[in-house]
Amino acid sequence: MAGTNSERELLTGGPAIVLVEPQLGENIGMVARAMANFGLSELRLVNPRDGWPSEKARSAASKADHVIDGVTVFETLEAAIADLNFVYATTARERYGFKPVRAPVVAVTTLRQRYVSGEKTGILFGRERWGLTNEEVALADEIVTFPVNPAFASLNIAQAVLLMSYEWMKSGMEDLGETPFQPVEQRPARKDELFGLFDHVEEALDARGYFRPAAKKPKMIDNLRAALSRRAFTAQEINIFRGVISSLDRFSRQSPRGAGAPQAGDKDGDDGHEDA
């Protein structure tokens, strides 16, 4: 889904995302795109297989150029995290050791608390095929693992980064005012506006011979009003409906028995009415 807007504030910062020996430039680009969607901007690469820079990565990033332009490359994982105060290692496999294992929501809460206090933090992601080695996990402070199907724990690297990035964004929603995308505030419609819609619709339908046979008209009007009042319209929505009806009224109205398709109530036509 597309939704970039250069006029809005670009969210940046957050923990560094560290990719250990990523293989394909396209995967790096998709990681950058996932990061940019959720306000992360610092991407570090450890010994990328196909080198850096990468036009394939830039293309796959879908205009997350600020992430791609800021990439730093390191020869070793130790060098990549040397300036960080606290690091999580991600894994979908069981690990036996002495490090705490956290769920993503717990991990990002810790990361945000440390980030706000001024610490530099990071999240490690392993190779596309087999992830992080035990030696690499040992360099982290804690482990974060995803609640995936135990019989099919097969997230790709961009998916894993997206999950952590989403949790990071969600953990800061209070600072953003719930969500950066708010609906346009609309005034609830008054009853007199709803009654005006009733009259407008009924007059337009009556002029076109909709209410036939005449004996059913009161019940048909009841059903119509029940349908139109089923939900609470806003004043703007009422105006939209009345604008549609007014637009239709610009065309000449047919006589009740005009030529063409069968009219409501004809033997060969479906009158479209259903008693409540």
C-alpha positions as CSV (number, residue, x, y, z in Angstrom):
1,M,0.0,0.0,0.0
2,A,1.4,3.3,-1.0
3,G,1.3,6.2,1.4
4,T,4.5,8.4,1.2
5,N,4.0,12.1,1.9
6,S,7.0,14.4,1.7
7,E,5.0,17.2,3.5
8,R,4.7,15.2,6.7
9,E,7.4,14.8,9.4
10,L,9.8,12.0,8.7
11,L,10.3,9.9,11.8
12,T,13.8,8.7,12.3
13,G,16.1,7.4,15.1
14,G,15.5,4.4,17.3
15,P,17.7,1.4,17.8
16,A,20.2,0.5,15.1
17,I,19.3,-2.5,12.9
18,V,22.3,-4.7,12.3
19,L,22.3,-7.2,9.5
20,V,25.0,-9.9,9.8
21,E,26.3,-11.0,6.4
22,P,23.2,-10.3,4.4
23,Q,23.3,-11.9,1.0
24,L,21.0,-10.1,-1.5
25,G,20.8,-6.4,-2.1
26,E,17.1,-6.8,-2.7
27,N,16.7,-8.1,0.9
28,I,18.7,-5.2,2.3
29,G,16.4,-2.8,0.4
30,M,13.3,-4.4,1.7
31,V,14.7,-4.2,5.2
32,A,15.3,-0.5,4.7
33,R,11.7,-0.1,3.5
34,A,10.3,-1.9,6.5
35,M,12.4,0.4,8.8
36,A,11.3,3.6,7.1
37,N,7.7,2.6,7.4
38,F,7.9,2.5,11.2
39,G,10.3,5.3,12.0
40,L,13.7,3.5,12.2
41,S,16.6,4.9,10.2
42,E,20.0,3.5,11.3
43,L,21.0,0.4,9.3
44,R,24.3,-1.3,9.8
45,L,25.7,-4.1,7.6
46,V,28.3,-6.7,8.6
47,N,30.3,-8.0,5.6
48,P,27.4,-7.9,3.0
49,R,28.1,-10.7,0.5
50,D,27.6,-8.6,-2.6
51,G,29.3,-5.5,-1.3
52,W,28.1,-2.0,-0.9
53,P,26.6,0.3,-2.2
54,S,23.9,-1.6,-4.0
55,E,21.6,-0.3,-6.7
56,K,19.4,-3.4,-6.2
57,A,19.0,-2.4,-2.5
58,R,18.1,1.2,-3.4
59,S,15.5,0.0,-5.9
60,A,13.9,-2.5,-3.5
61,A,13.8,0.2,-0.7
62,S,11.0,2.0,-2.6
63,K,12.3,5.5,-1.8
64,A,13.5,4.8,1.7
65,D,16.6,6.7,0.5
66,H,17.4,8.2,3.9
67,V,18.0,4.7,5.3
68,I,20.0,3.5,2.3
69,D,22.1,6.7,2.3
70,G,22.9,6.3,6.0
71,V,24.1,2.7,5.8
72,T,27.4,1.9,7.5
73,V,29.4,-1.2,6.7
74,F,31.6,-3.2,9.1
75,E,33.9,-6.1,8.7
76,T,33.0,-7.8,12.0
77,L,30.0,-7.9,14.3
78,E,32.1,-6.8,17.2
79,A,33.0,-3.5,15.3
80,A,29.3,-3.0,14.3
81,I,28.1,-3.0,17.9
82,A,31.1,-1.6,19.7
83,D,29.5,1.8,20.4
84,L,26.1,0.4,21.5
85,N,25.1,0.1,25.2
86,F,22.4,-2.6,24.8
87,V,21.8,-5.2,22.1
88,Y,19.1,-7.7,21.3
89,A,19.7,-10.8,19.1
90,T,16.8,-12.1,17.1
91,T,16.2,-15.8,16.6
92,A,13.3,-18.1,15.8
93,R,15.2,-21.2,17.1
94,E,15.5,-22.5,20.7
95,R,18.7,-21.4,22.3
96,Y,20.2,-22.9,25.4
97,G,22.1,-20.5,27.5
98,F,21.9,-18.0,30.3
99,K,20.5,-15.0,28.3
100,P,16.9,-13.9,29.0
101,V,14.5,-14.5,26.1
102,R,11.9,-11.8,25.5
103,A,8.8,-11.4,23.3
104,P,9.0,-8.5,20.8
105,V,6.6,-6.3,22.8
106,V,8.7,-6.7,25.9
107,A,11.9,-6.2,24.0
108,V,10.8,-2.9,22.4
109,T,9.6,-1.6,25.8
110,T,13.1,-2.1,27.1
111,L,14.7,-0.6,24.0
112,R,12.5,2.5,24.2
113,Q,13.2,3.0,27.9
114,R,16.9,2.8,27.2
115,Y,16.7,4.9,24.1
116,V,14.8,7.7,25.9
117,S,17.4,7.7,28.7
118,G,20.2,8.3,26.1
119,E,21.6,4.9,25.6
120,K,22.5,3.6,22.1
121,T,20.7,0.3,21.3
122,G,20.6,-2.2,18.5
123,I,18.9,-5.3,17.2
124,L,20.8,-8.1,15.5
125,F,19.5,-10.0,12.5
126,G,21.2,-13.0,11.0
127,R,21.7,-14.5,7.6
128,E,18.8,-15.2,5.3
129,R,19.5,-19.0,5.4
130,W,20.5,-19.8,9.0
131,G,20.4,-16.7,11.1
132,L,22.9,-15.9,13.8
133,T,25.5,-18.3,15.2
134,N,25.7,-19.1,18.9
135,E,28.9,-17.1,19.1
136,E,27.1,-14.0,17.6
137,V,24.1,-14.4,19.9
138,A,26.6,-14.5,22.8
139,L,27.6,-10.9,22.0
140,A,24.1,-9.6,22.7
141,D,22.6,-8.8,26.0
142,E,19.3,-10.5,25.6
143,I,17.4,-12.6,23.0
144,V,14.1,-11.7,21.3
145,T,12.1,-14.4,19.6
146,F,8.9,-14.3,17.6
147,P,5.7,-16.2,18.4
148,V,5.6,-18.1,15.2
149,N,4.2,-21.6,14.3
150,P,6.7,-23.9,16.0
151,A,6.5,-26.3,13.0
152,F,7.2,-23.5,10.5
153,A,9.4,-20.8,11.9
154,S,10.5,-19.4,8.6
155,L,10.5,-15.6,8.6
156,N,12.6,-13.9,6.0
157,I,14.9,-11.1,7.1
158,A,12.6,-8.3,6.0
159,Q,9.6,-9.8,7.8
160,A,11.6,-10.1,11.0
161,V,12.8,-6.5,10.8
162,L,9.3,-5.4,10.0
163,L,7.8,-7.1,13.1
164,M,10.4,-5.5,15.4
165,S,10.0,-2.1,13.6
166,Y,6.2,-2.2,14.0
167,E,6.5,-3.0,17.7
168,W,8.9,-0.1,18.0
169,M,6.5,2.3,16.4
170,K,3.6,1.0,18.4
171,S,5.5,1.4,21.7
172,G,5.8,5.1,21.0
173,M,2.2,5.9,20.0
174,E,1.6,7.9,23.2
175,D,4.3,10.4,22.1
176,L,2.8,10.6,18.6
177,G,-0.8,11.1,19.8
178,E,-2.0,7.5,19.1
179,T,-1.4,7.4,15.4
180,P,0.0,9.9,12.8
181,F,-3.0,9.4,10.6
182,Q,-6.1,10.9,12.1
183,P,-9.6,11.0,10.4
184,V,-11.0,14.3,9.5
185,E,-13.2,15.5,12.3
186,Q,-16.8,15.5,11.4
187,R,-19.9,16.8,13.1
188,P,-22.6,14.2,13.9
189,A,-25.8,14.9,11.9
190,R,-28.8,16.5,13.6
191,K,-32.2,14.8,13.3
192,D,-33.5,17.6,11.2
193,E,-30.8,17.0,8.7
194,L,-31.7,13.3,8.6
195,F,-35.3,14.2,8.2
196,G,-34.3,16.4,5.3
197,L,-32.5,13.5,3.7
198,F,-35.7,11.4,4.1
199,D,-37.8,14.0,2.3
200,H,-35.3,14.5,-0.4
201,V,-34.9,10.8,-1.2
202,E,-38.7,10.1,-1.0
203,E,-39.5,13.1,-3.3
204,A,-37.0,11.9,-5.9
205,L,-38.2,8.3,-5.8
206,D,-41.9,9.4,-5.9
207,A,-41.2,11.5,-9.0
208,R,-39.9,8.4,-10.7
209,G,-42.8,6.1,-9.9
210,Y,-40.8,4.0,-7.3
211,F,-43.6,3.6,-4.8
212,R,-45.9,1.1,-6.6
213,P,-48.4,-0.3,-5.9
214,A,-49.7,2.7,-4.0
215,A,-51.1,0.6,-1.2
216,K,-47.5,-0.4,-0.3
217,K,-46.1,3.1,-0.2
218,P,-46.4,3.7,3.6
219,K,-44.6,0.4,4.3
220,M,-42.0,1.0,1.7
221,I,-41.3,4.5,3.2
222,D,-41.0,2.9,6.7
223,N,-38.4,0.4,5.3
224,L,-36.5,3.1,3.5
225,R,-36.3,5.3,6.6
226,A,-35.3,2.4,8.8
227,A,-32.4,1.6,6.4
228,L,-31.2,5.2,6.2
229,S,-31.3,5.6,10.0
230,R,-29.6,2.4,10.8
231,R,-26.3,4.1,11.5
232,A,-25.3,7.6,12.8
233,F,-24.6,9.7,9.8
234,T,-22.3,12.8,10.0
235,A,-23.5,16.1,8.5
236,Q,-20.9,15.7,5.7
237,E,-22.3,12.3,4.8
238,I,-25.8,13.7,4.6
239,N,-24.6,16.4,2.3
240,I,-22.9,13.8,0.1
241,F,-26.2,11.8,-0.3
242,R,-28.2,14.9,-1.0
243,G,-25.6,16.0,-3.6
244,V,-26.0,12.6,-5.3
245,I,-29.7,12.9,-5.4
246,S,-29.6,16.5,-6.7
247,S,-27.2,15.4,-9.4
248,L,-29.6,12.7,-10.5
249,D,-32.4,15.3,-10.5
250,R,-30.6,17.3,-13.2
251,F,-31.7,14.7,-15.7
252,S,-35.3,14.6,-17.0
253,R,-37.5,12.4,-15.0
254,Q,-39.2,9.5,-16.7
255,S,-42.9,9.0,-16.6
256,P,-44.0,6.2,-14.3
257,R,-44.6,4.0,-17.4
258,G,-41.7,5.2,-19.5
259,A,-40.2,3.0,-22.2
260,G,-37.3,0.8,-21.6
261,A,-36.5,-1.7,-18.9
262,P,-39.4,-3.1,-16.8
263,Q,-40.5,-0.7,-14.1
264,A,-40.9,-1.5,-10.5
265,G,-44.1,-3.5,-10.1
266,D,-44.2,-4.8,-13.7
267,K,-45.0,-8.5,-14.0
268,D,-41.7,-9.3,-15.7
269,G,-39.6,-7.2,-13.4
270,D,-38.4,-7.6,-9.8
271,D,-39.9,-4.7,-7.7
272,G,-36.9,-4.8,-5.4
273,H,-39.1,-4.4,-2.3
274,E,-39.2,-6.6,0.7
275,D,-41.7,-6.2,3.5
276,A,-40.0,-5.8,6.9
